[in-house]
Amino acid sequence: MGSTFDGFFEETSGIARLRHTTVTSEESVPSKVLADFRFCASHLFRLIFDATCREEHIQRKVDAMVKEAKTKMGKGDKKGALFAMKRKKLYEAEIDKIQNVKMTLETQVINLESAAQNAETFKAMQAGSKTMAKIRSEVGIDEVDDIMDSIKEEMEAADEINQAIAQPVDPLMADEDELLEELQELENADLEAELLAPPTKAQEDPLSLPTVPTEALPNVSKAEEDDLKQLEAELAGL
């Protein structure tokens, strides 16, 4: 009977989901709500199972009445066949009643499942609200402002330290202007000394130019002249 009961709930639409809900831990749902839920769910399951068994039993009777009516009609017993069909109608009406009861019970199961889920959700929301209130009491807006001000001060101090570390350590950095002025004076003194210096011998001598030849240029032979022209033509062709 136990295995048949389990198989029925696995196959019944809308009921199998409740099998998982019935094992909800006592930590997620209040103990009294959980006990009431389990009791009601178990009772509804039993009623649905009993109704299903009765429906199957009456359906077998309907099938038997149909078979009996056909047999009596084959034997010419119309009155007996008619009586079997009337009993069949009664059984079918009873099946309709059972199906309506099962629908009502399954609706109650769905509503019960929803109610249990709502209770679990309410408890989780309540716990979340308490946790948020506790966190807010420990971390107030004043504490947050103080922390932010402290962080800003530390960042400013760190920036000042970085700027101090980045400054050059050359001891003569401050005297650069004086050194540049002294260098300029030295350049001016060198230029003045160069201008006042007496001219050298190379400056007194005039520019030396090449002497003009006084003799006539040697005559070029005819062969040499032809060779020169041929060379000039080859160079022009390059």
Secondary structure, 3 states (H helix, E strand, C coil): CHHHHHHHHHHCCCCHHHHHHCCCCCCCCCHHHHHHHHHHHHHHHHHHHHHHHHHHHHHHHHHHHHHHHHHHHHCCCHHHHHHHHHHHHHHHHHHHHHHHHHHHHHHHHHHHHHHHHHHHHHHHHHHHHHHHHHHHHHCCHHHHHHHHHHHHHHHHHHHHHHHHHHCCCCCCHHHHHHHHHHHHHHHHHHHHHHHHCCCCHHHHCCCCCCCCCCCCCCCCCHHHHHHHHHHHHHHHHC
